[in-house]
Amino acid sequence: MMKIKKISAKETYPLRLEILRKNIPLPYEFSDDFDAETFHLGVFKDRKLIAVSSYMKANNPNFKGTQYQLRGMAALNEYQGFGAGKLMLQEAFLILTELKIDCLWCNARVIAVDFYEKFGLQTFGEKIELKFVGDHYVMFKYLE
């Protein structure tokens, strides 16, 4: 059974490094990791951390209201497709709604667009290329 809980920024680093930054000259530590308003979620299976995601207060001028950015969502390869991402997004929506946040947005890898669309996120604008990590779309969802 999978279990979700809030974790520390440092707990996200091994998965970020392995899944998102392996052989890429970009930091796996984000500048907002330790901000008071930032939170991180982890999914555990049999006490093993299998997936992580981070949520940071960040404004994108294309969206209105108070906003958070989703960053660093990653799952160990052998656990991708098992529902960990779904658990983290559902929990984040609950937390952000309690915080009265208007909008969640992210820079989504092209291969993840379909996943995010299942949870109501929409693409905004044209595809963008992020140096070293490839093509992405800005995606967003206004929370209720």
N, C-alpha and C positions, 0 to 999 in steps of 0.2 A: 504494500500500500504506500502511496505517495503522501507526503506531509509537507505543507508549506508554512514558512515562518519568516519573520523579519530576521535579517542577518546583518553583520557588519560589512563595511566596504571591503576590508581586507579579506573577508571570506569569499568575495566575488573574484578576487584576483587570479587564482589558479585556473578557473574556467575561462575567464576573459582571455587570459594569456594563451591557453591551449586552443580554444575554439575561435576566438576573434582576432588574435594578434600573432599567431604562430608565424614566424619568419617574416613579419611585417614590422617595419621600423616606426611604429606608432605606440604611444603609451597605453598600457592597460589600466593605469591609474588615471581617473578623470579629475579635473580640477575641482569639481563640485562634490566629490565623494563624501567629504566630511562636513558639508554644510548642515546646519541644524534642521533644515526643512527636507533634506534628501533622505530617502529610505531605499532599502535594498531588500529584495525578496529572494528566498532560496527554496528549492524543492528538494526534499530528501526522500530517498528510497532505501529502506533498511539502514537508516542512519548515515547513508552516503549522500553527500551533496551532488545532485545530478544536473541542476539547472539554476541559473541566476538571472536577475534583472535589476536595474537601478532606475530610480525615478527622481528627477531633479527639477526644482523650480527654474524655469527658463522661458523667456519670452521670444516668440517668433512673431515678427511684425505682420505676418499674413493672417494671424488668428487673433480673435478678441478675447477679452477677459483674462482671468488668472489662469496660468498655464504651467504644466509640467511636461518635461521631456523624458521619454523612455529611452534609456541607453543601455548598451551592454547586455542585451538578452542573449543567453547562450545555454545550450544543453549539451551534455556529453554526447558524442556521436551515437553511442549505442543506446541512448535513451531518447533520441529525437523521434517525434511522432507518437510518444506515449502519453501526451496530455499535460506535460509539465508547463509548457508555455501557456496553455489555456488556464491552468490553475493560477499562474502568476498574473495574467491579465485580469482575470475575474477578481482576484484579491486587490489588485491595484485600483480597479474601478471602484470597489467598495471604499477603500481608503481615501481615494481622491474625492469621491462624492461626499464623504464625511467631512473632508477638509474644505468643501465648497469650491473645488477647483472646476473651472469652466471647460478647459480643453486639455487633452493629452495629445502630444504629437511626438513623432520620431522620424529619424532617417532610416528607412527600411531597405534592406538589401532586396534587389529585384526578386530573388527566389523566395522571399518572405512575404511579398505583397498579398498573395492569396490567403495566407494564414491570417494576416491582420484584417483583411476584408471580412473574414468570418466573424470578427468581433466588432464590426461596425466602423472600423477606420476607413478613411477614404484617401485616395492619393490627391496631392495638390501640386499642380504645375507639371513641368516636364521632368524627365529622368535627369538626374545629376550624377556626375562622376566624382567620387571621393577618392582622393589620392591614396594609393596603396590598397584600397579595399573594394574598388569597383563601383558599379552602377547602383544607385539608390533612388528611391522616391521619398519625398516628404509625405508623410501620412498623418492624419489627425482624426480626432473624434471629439465632438462636444458632449460633455457629460450632463446628465439630467439630475 
